[in-house]
Amino acid sequence: MRFLQLFLVAMVLASCSAHSIKGKEERFRESVKTPSPTATEAVYKIIDTSKIYKLVASYYKYDTNQTNVVAEYNYKKYLKFYKDGKLAVFDDFDLKTIDTLKAKETDHGYYDYTYNTLYTRHHLTNKSGKQFYNPQVQQPNGDTLSLYSQSTKSISHYLAIAIPANVVVAEAEW
């Protein structure tokens, strides 16, 4: 009888702790899926949500020659900052011919501004469909938005460009 009571107590404790661990995993996964960015008014002194940012230079931090992969490989990429901490990353397109920036159909992420630093994080979709988390930190560099990626050790410079009147900017719905 004593053995049965100990067994039942052990089962109850095991189920409670398993439920607690499972609950933490679900909350953690949910927080990764939908982070809550902290976009304050101070961030808008650094970024302009009415413009798109074109990648003009990118190089490996420890490259003494600072080979610009944008010029070397004709690499194109654009960032579009939206209100409420949302970020869209567009690959190659021509602003002269495109009529709609469709944020939902491209790679997307978030930005936040804490301790006077702009942090961006976005998911990159590769050929096998996986997503990578690519956090970047703003480095002060005059009028150009410069981002340093801790994961790739690269520095990327973005130039703000006015969006032409014929381009419709779709809402960021994530």
OpenMM code with the backbone's topology and positions (N, CA, C; nanometers):
from openmm import Vec3, app, unit

residues = "MET ARG PHE LEU GLN LEU PHE LEU VAL ALA MET VAL LEU ALA SER CYS SER ALA HIS SER ILE LYS GLY LYS GLU GLU ARG PHE ARG GLU SER VAL LYS THR PRO SER PRO THR ALA THR GLU ALA VAL TYR LYS ILE ILE ASP THR SER LYS ILE TYR LYS LEU VAL ALA SER TYR TYR LYS TYR ASP THR ASN GLN THR ASN VAL VAL ALA GLU TYR ASN TYR LYS LYS TYR LEU LYS PHE TYR LYS ASP GLY LYS LEU ALA VAL PHE ASP ASP PHE ASP LEU LYS THR ILE ASP THR LEU LYS ALA LYS GLU THR ASP HIS GLY TYR TYR ASP TYR THR TYR ASN THR LEU TYR THR ARG HIS HIS LEU THR ASN LYS SER GLY LYS GLN PHE TYR ASN PRO GLN VAL GLN GLN PRO ASN GLY ASP THR LEU SER LEU TYR SER GLN SER THR LYS SER ILE SER HIS TYR LEU ALA ILE ALA ILE PRO ALA ASN VAL VAL VAL ALA GLU ALA GLU TRP".split()
positions = [
    Vec3(0.0818, -0.1185, 0.0000),
    Vec3(0.0000, 0.0000, 0.0000),
    Vec3(0.0870, 0.1261, 0.0000),
    Vec3(0.1918, 0.1239, 0.0819),
    Vec3(0.2827, 0.2384, 0.0893),
    Vec3(0.3482, 0.2628, -0.0469),
    Vec3(0.3847, 0.1552, -0.1152),
    Vec3(0.4457, 0.1646, -0.2474),
    Vec3(0.3496, 0.2304, -0.3456),
    Vec3(0.2229, 0.1944, -0.3403),
    Vec3(0.1227, 0.2508, -0.4295),
    Vec3(0.1060, 0.4013, -0.4045),
    Vec3(0.1060, 0.4446, -0.2792),
    Vec3(0.0939, 0.5865, -0.2461),
    Vec3(0.2151, 0.6642, -0.2985),
    Vec3(0.3348, 0.6117, -0.2800),
    Vec3(0.4554, 0.6777, -0.3316),
    Vec3(0.4530, 0.6846, -0.4834),
    Vec3(0.4077, 0.5789, -0.5451),
    Vec3(0.3992, 0.5755, -0.6908),
    Vec3(0.3029, 0.6831, -0.7415),
    Vec3(0.1864, 0.6962, -0.6783),
    Vec3(0.0888, 0.7977, -0.7193),
    Vec3(0.1423, 0.9397, -0.6987),
    Vec3(0.2083, 0.9629, -0.5858),
    Vec3(0.2670, 1.0949, -0.5601),
    Vec3(0.3725, 1.1272, -0.6660),
    Vec3(0.4561, 1.0302, -0.6988),
    Vec3(0.5596, 1.0501, -0.8011),
    Vec3(0.4971, 1.0799, -0.9368),
    Vec3(0.3884, 1.0130, -0.9713),
    Vec3(0.3211, 1.0370, -1.0998),
    Vec3(0.2620, 1.1781, -1.1054),
    Vec3(0.2023, 1.2209, -0.9958),
    Vec3(0.1439, 1.3546, -0.9917),
    Vec3(0.2533, 1.4613, -1.0061),
    Vec3(0.3616, 1.4459, -0.9339),
    Vec3(0.4726, 1.5409, -0.9432),
    Vec3(0.5336, 1.5420, -1.0820),
    Vec3(0.5507, 1.4273, -1.1420),
    Vec3(0.6079, 1.4189, -1.2766),
    Vec3(0.5176, 1.4861, -1.3781),
    Vec3(0.3869, 1.4667, -1.3672),
    Vec3(0.2957, 1.5284, -1.4628),
    Vec3(0.2928, 1.6799, -1.4454),
    Vec3(0.3009, 1.7278, -1.3215),
    Vec3(0.3027, 1.8729, -1.2966),
    Vec3(0.4285, 1.9362, -1.3535),
    Vec3(0.5432, 1.8741, -1.3324),
    Vec3(0.6675, 1.9323, -1.3823),
    Vec3(0.6730, 1.9253, -1.5343),
    Vec3(0.6209, 1.8191, -1.5941),
    Vec3(0.6185, 1.8090, -1.7400),
    Vec3(0.5286, 1.9163, -1.7985),
    Vec3(0.4146, 1.9397, -1.7332),
    Vec3(0.3245, 2.0447, -1.7805),
    Vec3(0.3909, 2.1816, -1.7700),
    Vec3(0.4636, 2.2054, -1.6627),
    Vec3(0.5325, 2.3325, -1.6437),
    Vec3(0.6373, 2.3548, -1.7503),
    Vec3(0.7163, 2.2512, -1.7816),
    Vec3(0.8186, 2.2637, -1.8853),
    Vec3(0.7538, 2.2872, -2.0202),
    Vec3(0.6478, 2.2123, -2.0518),
    Vec3(0.5800, 2.2293, -2.1796),
    Vec3(0.5256, 2.3710, -2.1930),
    Vec3(0.4674, 2.4236, -2.0860),
    Vec3(0.4148, 2.5598, -2.0897),
    Vec3(0.5231, 2.6614, -2.1182),
    Vec3(0.6421, 2.6442, -2.0600),
    Vec3(0.7531, 2.7365, -2.0854),
    Vec3(0.7977, 2.7276, -2.2298),
    Vec3(0.8035, 2.6068, -2.2871),
    Vec3(0.8435, 2.5910, -2.4270),
    Vec3(0.7455, 2.6628, -2.5178),
    Vec3(0.6170, 2.6475, -2.4933),
    Vec3(0.5175, 2.7123, -2.5770),
    Vec3(0.5284, 2.8640, -2.5680),
    Vec3(0.5478, 2.9172, -2.4471),
    Vec3(0.5619, 3.0621, -2.4340),
    Vec3(0.6878, 3.1102, -2.5038),
    Vec3(0.7982, 3.0334, -2.4899),
    Vec3(0.9224, 3.0736, -2.5552),
    Vec3(0.9060, 3.0744, -2.7065),
    Vec3(0.8480, 2.9692, -2.7598),
    Vec3(0.8280, 2.9629, -2.9046),
    Vec3(0.7377, 3.0754, -2.9523),
    Vec3(0.6337, 3.1045, -2.8764),
    Vec3(0.5437, 3.2122, -2.9147),
    Vec3(0.6152, 3.3467, -2.9110),
    Vec3(0.7025, 3.3674, -2.8148),
    Vec3(0.7744, 3.4943, -2.8073),
    Vec3(0.8723, 3.5091, -2.9224),
    Vec3(0.9254, 3.3976, -2.9726),
    Vec3(1.0147, 3.4041, -3.0882),
    Vec3(0.9341, 3.4368, -3.2131),
    Vec3(0.8155, 3.3791, -3.2239),
    Vec3(0.7314, 3.4031, -3.3413),
    Vec3(0.6827, 3.5473, -3.3463),
    Vec3(0.6397, 3.5998, -3.2338),
    Vec3(0.5827, 3.7337, -3.2324),
    Vec3(0.6494, 3.8185, -3.1251),
    Vec3(0.7717, 3.8647, -3.1532),
    Vec3(0.8374, 3.9492, -3.0535),
    Vec3(0.7655, 4.0827, -3.0412),
    Vec3(0.7795, 4.1448, -2.9280),
    Vec3(0.7177, 4.2753, -2.9093),
    Vec3(0.8265, 4.3821, -2.9183),
    Vec3(0.8430, 4.4430, -3.0355),
    Vec3(0.9469, 4.5445, -3.0515),
    Vec3(0.9137, 4.6707, -2.9722),
    Vec3(1.0175, 4.7416, -2.9361),
    Vec3(1.0002, 4.8665, -2.8633),
    Vec3(1.0378, 4.9813, -2.9556),
    Vec3(0.9426, 5.0270, -3.0340),
    Vec3(0.9654, 5.1377, -3.1260),
    Vec3(0.9208, 5.2665, -3.0584),
    Vec3(1.0149, 5.3478, -3.0198),
    Vec3(0.9829, 5.4761, -2.9575),
    Vec3(0.9984, 5.5869, -3.0615),
    Vec3(0.9547, 5.7041, -3.0263),
    Vec3(0.9649, 5.8174, -3.1188),
    Vec3(1.1103, 5.8518, -3.1513),
    Vec3(1.2031, 5.8199, -3.0637),
    Vec3(1.3444, 5.8513, -3.0871),
    Vec3(1.4006, 5.7768, -3.2077),
    Vec3(1.3445, 5.6596, -3.2396),
    Vec3(1.3958, 5.5822, -3.3528),
    Vec3(1.3738, 5.6566, -3.4846),
    Vec3(1.2713, 5.7400, -3.4905),
    Vec3(1.2405, 5.8094, -3.6150),
    Vec3(1.3352, 5.9257, -3.6437),
    Vec3(1.4299, 5.9508, -3.5541),
    Vec3(1.5387, 6.0438, -3.5839),
    Vec3(1.6462, 5.9721, -3.6655),
    Vec3(1.6450, 5.8395, -3.6627),
    Vec3(1.7442, 5.7591, -3.7340),
    Vec3(1.6878, 5.7027, -3.8634),
    Vec3(1.5635, 5.6551, -3.8591),
    Vec3(1.5023, 5.5954, -3.9790),
    Vec3(1.3836, 5.6797, -4.0243),
    Vec3(1.3484, 5.6638, -4.1492),
    Vec3(1.2341, 5.7335, -4.2071),
    Vec3(1.1416, 5.6274, -4.2664),
    Vec3(1.0218, 5.6140, -4.2129),
    Vec3(0.9301, 5.5100, -4.2596),
    Vec3(0.8668, 5.5435, -4.3949),
    Vec3(0.8875, 5.6634, -4.4457),
    Vec3(0.8334, 5.6991, -4.5766),
    Vec3(0.9329, 5.6705, -4.6888),
    Vec3(1.0494, 5.6183, -4.6546),
    Vec3(1.1523, 5.5888, -4.7555),
    Vec3(1.1862, 5.4408, -4.7541),
    Vec3(1.2593, 5.4011, -4.8570),
    Vec3(1.3122, 5.2656, -4.8633),
    Vec3(1.4641, 5.2781, -4.8606),
    Vec3(1.5294, 5.1824, -4.7979),
    Vec3(1.6746, 5.1882, -4.7818),
    Vec3(1.7409, 5.0878, -4.8749),
    Vec3(1.8242, 5.1396, -4.9645),
    Vec3(1.8913, 5.0556, -5.0636),
    Vec3(2.0316, 5.0199, -5.0151),
    Vec3(2.0643, 4.8928, -5.0266),
    Vec3(2.1983, 4.8470, -4.9905),
    Vec3(2.2979, 4.8982, -5.0943),
    Vec3(2.3959, 4.9767, -5.0499),
    Vec3(2.4952, 5.0326, -5.1420),
    Vec3(2.6340, 4.9728, -5.1213),
    Vec3(2.6583, 4.9179, -5.0039),
    Vec3(2.7886, 4.8560, -4.9768),
    Vec3(2.7734, 4.7525, -4.8661),
    Vec3(2.8477, 4.6440, -4.8809),
    Vec3(2.8501, 4.5414, -4.7772),
    Vec3(2.9841, 4.4702, -4.7871),
    Vec3(3.0486, 4.4538, -4.6736),
    Vec3(3.1785, 4.3872, -4.6734),
    Vec3(3.2010, 4.3168, -4.5409),
    Vec3(3.2883, 4.2187, -4.5435),
    Vec3(3.3246, 4.1430, -4.4248),
    Vec3(3.4079, 4.2329, -4.3344),
    Vec3(3.3739, 4.2361, -4.2068),
    Vec3(3.4374, 4.3281, -4.1122),
    Vec3(3.5892, 4.3153, -4.1099),
    Vec3(3.6398, 4.1936, -4.1203),
    Vec3(3.7842, 4.1717, -4.1076),
    Vec3(3.8565, 4.1674, -4.2418),
    Vec3(3.7882, 4.2051, -4.3502),
    Vec3(3.8504, 4.2117, -4.4823),
    Vec3(3.9302, 4.3419, -4.4913),
    Vec3(4.0622, 4.3316, -4.4984),
    Vec3(4.1463, 4.4522, -4.5019),
    Vec3(4.1230, 4.5331, -4.6290),
    Vec3(4.0855, 4.4671, -4.7378),
    Vec3(4.0574, 4.5383, -4.8639),
    Vec3(3.9161, 4.5961, -4.8672),
    Vec3(3.8306, 4.5508, -4.7768),
    Vec3(3.6899, 4.5895, -4.7716),
    Vec3(3.6232, 4.5768, -4.9085),
    Vec3(3.6292, 4.4553, -4.9627),
    Vec3(3.5680, 4.4271, -5.0924),
    Vec3(3.4168, 4.4437, -5.0810),
    Vec3(3.3614, 4.5319, -5.1621),
    Vec3(3.2188, 4.5610, -5.1600),
    Vec3(3.1446, 4.4544, -5.2416),
    Vec3(3.0720, 4.3648, -5.1747),
    Vec3(3.0026, 4.2578, -5.2454),
    Vec3(2.8875, 4.3106, -5.3292),
    Vec3(2.8345, 4.4271, -5.2977),
    Vec3(2.7257, 4.4842, -5.3764),
    Vec3(2.7767, 4.5174, -5.5164),
    Vec3(2.8911, 4.5842, -5.5256),
    Vec3(2.9495, 4.6183, -5.6551),
    Vec3(3.0092, 4.4958, -5.7236),
    Vec3(3.0726, 4.4084, -5.6453),
    Vec3(3.1416, 4.2917, -5.7000),
    Vec3(3.0461, 4.1901, -5.7617),
    Vec3(2.9345, 4.1654, -5.6959),
    Vec3(2.8415, 4.0612, -5.7413),
    Vec3(2.7053, 4.1150, -5.7834),
    Vec3(2.6906, 4.2456, -5.7992),
    Vec3(2.5653, 4.3100, -5.8375),
    Vec3(2.4520, 4.2679, -5.7437),
    Vec3(2.4815, 4.2635, -5.6150),
    Vec3(2.3873, 4.2198, -5.5127),
    Vec3(2.2947, 4.3350, -5.4770),
    Vec3(2.1645, 4.3088, -5.4733),
    Vec3(2.0678, 4.4146, -5.4440),
    Vec3(1.9781, 4.3722, -5.3283),
    Vec3(1.9484, 4.4668, -5.2411),
    Vec3(1.8618, 4.4406, -5.1280),
    Vec3(1.8092, 4.5736, -5.0766),
    Vec3(1.6857, 4.5718, -5.0299),
    Vec3(1.6215, 4.6930, -4.9807),
    Vec3(1.5556, 4.6647, -4.8459),
    Vec3(1.5583, 4.7613, -4.7569),
    Vec3(1.4887, 4.7533, -4.6292),
    Vec3(1.3763, 4.8558, -4.6296),
    Vec3(1.2607, 4.8154, -4.5793),
    Vec3(1.1493, 4.9080, -4.5629),
    Vec3(1.1045, 4.8997, -4.4182),
    Vec3(1.1172, 5.0114, -4.3475),
    Vec3(1.0755, 5.0201, -4.2090),
    Vec3(0.9305, 5.0676, -4.2043),
    Vec3(0.8490, 5.0000, -4.1269),
    Vec3(0.7098, 5.0375, -4.1067),
    Vec3(0.6922, 5.0846, -3.9627),
    Vec3(0.5803, 5.1461, -3.9357),
    Vec3(0.5478, 5.1857, -3.7980),
    Vec3(0.5344, 5.0607, -3.7119),
    Vec3(0.5378, 5.0770, -3.5844),
    Vec3(0.5180, 4.9704, -3.4871),
    Vec3(0.6252, 4.8625, -3.4928),
    Vec3(0.7456, 4.8978, -3.5349),
    Vec3(0.8578, 4.8052, -3.5268),
    Vec3(0.8628, 4.6964, -3.6322),
    Vec3(0.7912, 4.7099, -3.7420),
    Vec3(0.7915, 4.6067, -3.8463),
    Vec3(0.8904, 4.6427, -3.9560),
    Vec3(0.9542, 4.5381, -4.0107),
    Vec3(1.0585, 4.5557, -4.1117),
    Vec3(1.0368, 4.4555, -4.2246),
    Vec3(1.0460, 4.5010, -4.3486),
    Vec3(1.0397, 4.4125, -4.4652),
    Vec3(1.1733, 4.4204, -4.5372),
    Vec3(1.2194, 4.3058, -4.5878),
    Vec3(1.3455, 4.2980, -4.6611),
    Vec3(1.3131, 4.2529, -4.8037),
    Vec3(1.3349, 4.3408, -4.8978),
    Vec3(1.3066, 4.3117, -5.0383),
    Vec3(1.4367, 4.2819, -5.1102),
    Vec3(1.4348, 4.1804, -5.1939),
    Vec3(1.5503, 4.1524, -5.2780),
    Vec3(1.5375, 4.2320, -5.4067),
    Vec3(1.6029, 4.1895, -5.5075),
    Vec3(1.6144, 4.2602, -5.6343),
    Vec3(1.4795, 4.3017, -5.6942),
    Vec3(1.4600, 4.4299, -5.7124),
    Vec3(1.3490, 4.4829, -5.7911),
    Vec3(1.3854, 4.6231, -5.8368),
    Vec3(1.3107, 4.6761, -5.9309),
    Vec3(1.3375, 4.8076, -5.9874),
    Vec3(1.2258, 4.9025, -5.9445),
    Vec3(1.2596, 5.0045, -5.8676),
    Vec3(1.1586, 5.0990, -5.8192),
    Vec3(1.0919, 5.1766, -5.9320),
    Vec3(1.1547, 5.1804, -6.0504),
    Vec3(1.0967, 5.2553, -6.1617),
    Vec3(0.9818, 5.1792, -6.2269),
    Vec3(0.9827, 5.0465, -6.2166),
    Vec3(0.8796, 4.9686, -6.2845),
    Vec3(0.7811, 4.9028, -6.1881),
    Vec3(0.8186, 4.8834, -6.0642),
    Vec3(0.7294, 4.8174, -5.9686),
    Vec3(0.6164, 4.9117, -5.9306),
    Vec3(0.4970, 4.8571, -5.9102),
    Vec3(0.3854, 4.9428, -5.8729),
    Vec3(0.3390, 4.9197, -5.7291),
    Vec3(0.3831, 4.8110, -5.6658),
    Vec3(0.3422, 4.7842, -5.5281),
    Vec3(0.4546, 4.7162, -5.4514),
    Vec3(0.4836, 4.7694, -5.3343),
    Vec3(0.5747, 4.7019, -5.2418),
    Vec3(0.4883, 4.6111, -5.1544),
    Vec3(0.4946, 4.4823, -5.1796),
    Vec3(0.4105, 4.3859, -5.1091),
    Vec3(0.4892, 4.3267, -4.9935),
    Vec3(0.4725, 4.3857, -4.8775),
    Vec3(0.5503, 4.3466, -4.7603),
    Vec3(0.5234, 4.2033, -4.7179),
    Vec3(0.4020, 4.1572, -4.7331),
    Vec3(0.3666, 4.0236, -4.6853),
    Vec3(0.4297, 3.9140, -4.7717),
    Vec3(0.4692, 3.9451, -4.8934),
    Vec3(0.5231, 3.8454, -4.9851),
    Vec3(0.6758, 3.8399, -4.9844),
    Vec3(0.7387, 3.9043, -4.8908),
    Vec3(0.8846, 3.9064, -4.8858),
    Vec3(0.9314, 3.8653, -4.7472),
    Vec3(1.0626, 3.8633, -4.7277),
    Vec3(1.1160, 3.8332, -4.5948),
    Vec3(1.0785, 3.9467, -4.5009),
    Vec3(1.0423, 3.9125, -4.3791),
    Vec3(1.0020, 4.0168, -4.2863),
    Vec3(1.0590, 3.9936, -4.1480),
    Vec3(1.0525, 4.0992, -4.0712),
    Vec3(1.1078, 4.0935, -3.9369),
    Vec3(1.0645, 4.2135, -3.8559),
    Vec3(1.1511, 4.2507, -3.7635),
    Vec3(1.1184, 4.3570, -3.6694),
    Vec3(1.2410, 4.4428, -3.6424),
    Vec3(1.2164, 4.5617, -3.5918),
    Vec3(1.3255, 4.6454, -3.5435),
    Vec3(1.2820, 4.7029, -3.4098),
    Vec3(1.3793, 4.7331, -3.3292),
    Vec3(1.3500, 4.8053, -3.2060),
    Vec3(1.4656, 4.8994, -3.1759),
    Vec3(1.4404, 4.9898, -3.0858),
    Vec3(1.5369, 5.0943, -3.0538),
    Vec3(1.5504, 5.1028, -2.9033),
    Vec3(1.6608, 5.0512, -2.8532),
    Vec3(1.6869, 5.0569, -2.7095),
    Vec3(1.8309, 5.1004, -2.6881),
    Vec3(1.8528, 5.1724, -2.5815),
    Vec3(1.9863, 5.2222, -2.5458),
    Vec3(2.0526, 5.2970, -2.6616),
    Vec3(1.9740, 5.3796, -2.7314),
    Vec3(2.0216, 5.4613, -2.8439),
    Vec3(2.0820, 5.3783, -2.9557),
    Vec3(2.0338, 5.2563, -2.9726),
    Vec3(2.0827, 5.1688, -3.0783),
    Vec3(1.9645, 5.1050, -3.1494),
    Vec3(1.9705, 5.1038, -3.2825),
    Vec3(1.8689, 5.0397, -3.3649),
    Vec3(1.9073, 4.8940, -3.3834),
    Vec3(1.8164, 4.8033, -3.3492),
    Vec3(1.8387, 4.6602, -3.3679),
    Vec3(1.7387, 4.6096, -3.4709),
    Vec3(1.7859, 4.5397, -3.5709),
    Vec3(1.6954, 4.4785, -3.6676),
    Vec3(1.7137, 4.3277, -3.6607),
    Vec3(1.6063, 4.2563, -3.6849),
    Vec3(1.6135, 4.1114, -3.6928),
    Vec3(1.5100, 4.0665, -3.7952),
    Vec3(1.5545, 3.9847, -3.8869),
    Vec3(1.4611, 3.9364, -3.9877),
    Vec3(1.4942, 3.7930, -4.0254),
    Vec3(1.3943, 3.7286, -4.0813),
    Vec3(1.4070, 3.5897, -4.1216),
    Vec3(1.4460, 3.5849, -4.2682),
    Vec3(1.5451, 3.5052, -4.2989),
    Vec3(1.5884, 3.4880, -4.4363),
    Vec3(1.5441, 3.3504, -4.4832),
    Vec3(1.4719, 3.3436, -4.5935),
    Vec3(1.4250, 3.2165, -4.6452),
    Vec3(1.5254, 3.1671, -4.7485),
    Vec3(1.5718, 3.0433, -4.7302),
    Vec3(1.6653, 2.9884, -4.8280),
    Vec3(1.5947, 2.8882, -4.9172),
    Vec3(1.6692, 2.8226, -5.0072),
    Vec3(1.6092, 2.7329, -5.1060),
    Vec3(1.5364, 2.6150, -5.0442),
    Vec3(1.5812, 2.5663, -4.9292),
    Vec3(1.5145, 2.4520, -4.8671),
    Vec3(1.3998, 2.4951, -4.7757),
    Vec3(1.3688, 2.6229, -4.7719),
    Vec3(1.2529, 2.6713, -4.6992),
    Vec3(1.2769, 2.7026, -4.5530),
    Vec3(1.3988, 2.6868, -4.5053),
    Vec3(1.4264, 2.7157, -4.3651),
    Vec3(1.4418, 2.8655, -4.3456),
    Vec3(1.4326, 2.9088, -4.2209),
    Vec3(1.4491, 3.0499, -4.1909),
    Vec3(1.5637, 3.0691, -4.0943),
    Vec3(1.6403, 3.1726, -4.1180),
    Vec3(1.7515, 3.2061, -4.0316),
    Vec3(1.7236, 3.3400, -3.9655),
    Vec3(1.7671, 3.3536, -3.8472),
    Vec3(1.7503, 3.4763, -3.7711),
    Vec3(1.8768, 3.5585, -3.7888),
    Vec3(1.8674, 3.6790, -3.8409),
    Vec3(1.9839, 3.7594, -3.8724),
    Vec3(1.9776, 3.8934, -3.7994),
    Vec3(2.0231, 3.8982, -3.6743),
    Vec3(2.0180, 4.0263, -3.6030),
    Vec3(2.1267, 4.1220, -3.6494),
    Vec3(2.0923, 4.2481, -3.6574),
    Vec3(2.1893, 4.3499, -3.6977),
    Vec3(2.1771, 4.4685, -3.6036),
    Vec3(2.2889, 4.5370, -3.5838),
    Vec3(2.2957, 4.6500, -3.4923),
    Vec3(2.3437, 4.7722, -3.5683),
    Vec3(2.2799, 4.8854, -3.5430),
    Vec3(2.3174, 5.0084, -3.6118),
    Vec3(2.4501, 5.0610, -3.5600),
    Vec3(2.5353, 5.1001, -3.6521),
    Vec3(2.6605, 5.1679, -3.6189),
    Vec3(2.6498, 5.3119, -3.6706),
    Vec3(2.6791, 5.4124, -3.5889),
    Vec3(2.6680, 5.5511, -3.6374),
    Vec3(2.7679, 5.5782, -3.7494),
    Vec3(2.7190, 5.6368, -3.8585),
    Vec3(2.8047, 5.6627, -3.9734),
    Vec3(2.7475, 5.7767, -4.0578),
    Vec3(2.7279, 5.8914, -3.9986),
    Vec3(2.6794, 6.0069, -4.0742),
    Vec3(2.5369, 5.9880, -4.1226),
    Vec3(2.5126, 6.0188, -4.2517),
    Vec3(2.3775, 6.0119, -4.3087),
    Vec3(2.3392, 5.8718, -4.3560),
    Vec3(2.4333, 5.7827, -4.3660),
    Vec3(2.4065, 5.6475, -4.4145),
    Vec3(2.3709, 5.5571, -4.2977),
    Vec3(2.2713, 5.4729, -4.3179),
    Vec3(2.2340, 5.3747, -4.2165),
    Vec3(2.3286, 5.2557, -4.2313),
    Vec3(2.4094, 5.2317, -4.1313),
    Vec3(2.5066, 5.1232, -4.1351),
    Vec3(2.4689, 5.0181, -4.0325),
    Vec3(2.4591, 4.8944, -4.0770),
    Vec3(2.4208, 4.7844, -3.9892),
    Vec3(2.5328, 4.6818, -3.9820),
    Vec3(2.5596, 4.6360, -3.8625),
    Vec3(2.6610, 4.5335, -3.8394),
    Vec3(2.5909, 4.4046, -3.7993),
    Vec3(2.6160, 4.2976, -3.8731),
    Vec3(2.5568, 4.1684, -3.8422),
    Vec3(2.6538, 4.0874, -3.7578),
    Vec3(2.6112, 4.0529, -3.6379),
    Vec3(2.6971, 3.9742, -3.5498),
    Vec3(2.7101, 3.8310, -3.5998),
    Vec3(2.6092, 3.7797, -3.6702),
    Vec3(2.6146, 3.6412, -3.7164),
    Vec3(2.7068, 3.6234, -3.8371),
    Vec3(2.7072, 3.7182, -3.9297),
    Vec3(2.7912, 3.7050, -4.0491),
    Vec3(2.9179, 3.7894, -4.0431),
    Vec3(2.9307, 3.8725, -3.9407),
    Vec3(3.0462, 3.9632, -3.9244),
    Vec3(3.0623, 4.0557, -4.0448),
    Vec3(2.9494, 4.0997, -4.1001),
    Vec3(2.9557, 4.1901, -4.2142),
    Vec3(2.8947, 4.3247, -4.1770),
    Vec3(2.9420, 4.4272, -4.2458),
    Vec3(2.8919, 4.5624, -4.2278),
    Vec3(2.8214, 4.6014, -4.3566),
    Vec3(2.6977, 4.6485, -4.3451),
    Vec3(2.6186, 4.6858, -4.4615),
    Vec3(2.5765, 4.8306, -4.4495),
    Vec3(2.5902, 4.9040, -4.5591),
    Vec3(2.5530, 5.0452, -4.5628),
    Vec3(2.4306, 5.0609, -4.6524),
    Vec3(2.3297, 5.1307, -4.6002),
    Vec3(2.2045, 5.1527, -4.6718),
    Vec3(2.1822, 5.3014, -4.6916),
    Vec3(2.1381, 5.3379, -4.8099),
    Vec3(2.1100, 5.4764, -4.8447),
    Vec3(1.9588, 5.4943, -4.8549),
    Vec3(1.9044, 5.5954, -4.7882),
    Vec3(1.7606, 5.6219, -4.7925),
    Vec3(1.7215, 5.6788, -4.9276),
    Vec3(1.6166, 5.6206, -4.9871),
    Vec3(1.5681, 5.6639, -5.1182),
    Vec3(1.4188, 5.6934, -5.1065),
    Vec3(1.3767, 5.8044, -5.1657),
    Vec3(1.2342, 5.8377, -5.1664),
    Vec3(1.1599, 5.7369, -5.2538),
    Vec3(1.0446, 5.6945, -5.2091),
    Vec3(0.9628, 5.6003, -5.2858),
    Vec3(0.8831, 5.6811, -5.3877),
    Vec3(0.8942, 5.6443, -5.5169),
    Vec3(0.8218, 5.7189, -5.6207),
    Vec3(0.6701, 5.7172, -5.5984),
    Vec3(0.6012, 5.8185, -5.6521),
    Vec3(0.4570, 5.8325, -5.6319),
    Vec3(0.3786, 5.7174, -5.6929),
    Vec3(0.4315, 5.6519, -5.7980),
    Vec3(0.3565, 5.5440, -5.8638),
    Vec3(0.3612, 5.4133, -5.7843),
    Vec3(0.4410, 5.4067, -5.6797),
    Vec3(0.4553, 5.2842, -5.6003),
    Vec3(0.3592, 5.2885, -5.4824),
    Vec3(0.2770, 5.1855, -5.4724),
    Vec3(0.1845, 5.1716, -5.3612),
    Vec3(0.2544, 5.0854, -5.2554),
    Vec3(0.2599, 5.1334, -5.1333),
    Vec3(0.3254, 5.0586, -5.0247),
    Vec3(0.2171, 4.9827, -4.9485),
    Vec3(0.2197, 4.8496, -4.9605),
    Vec3(0.1214, 4.7658, -4.8910),
    Vec3(0.1543, 4.7624, -4.7421),
    Vec3(0.0528, 4.7436, -4.6601),
    Vec3(0.0707, 4.7382, -4.5148),
    Vec3(0.1482, 4.6140, -4.4735),
    Vec3(0.2184, 4.6251, -4.3648),
    Vec3(0.2894, 4.5106, -4.3063),
    Vec3(0.1923, 4.4397, -4.2124),
    Vec3(0.1454, 4.3226, -4.2540),
    Vec3(0.0403, 4.2526, -4.1796),
    Vec3(0.0932, 4.1274, -4.1117),
    Vec3(0.1835, 4.1432, -4.0221),
    Vec3(0.2304, 4.0294, -3.9441),
    Vec3(0.2480, 4.0688, -3.8011),
] * unit.nanometer
topology = app.Topology()
chain = topology.addChain("A")
for resn in residues:
    res = topology.addResidue(resn, chain)
    for name in ("N", "CA", "C"):
        topology.addAtom(name, app.Element.getBySymbol(name[0]), res)
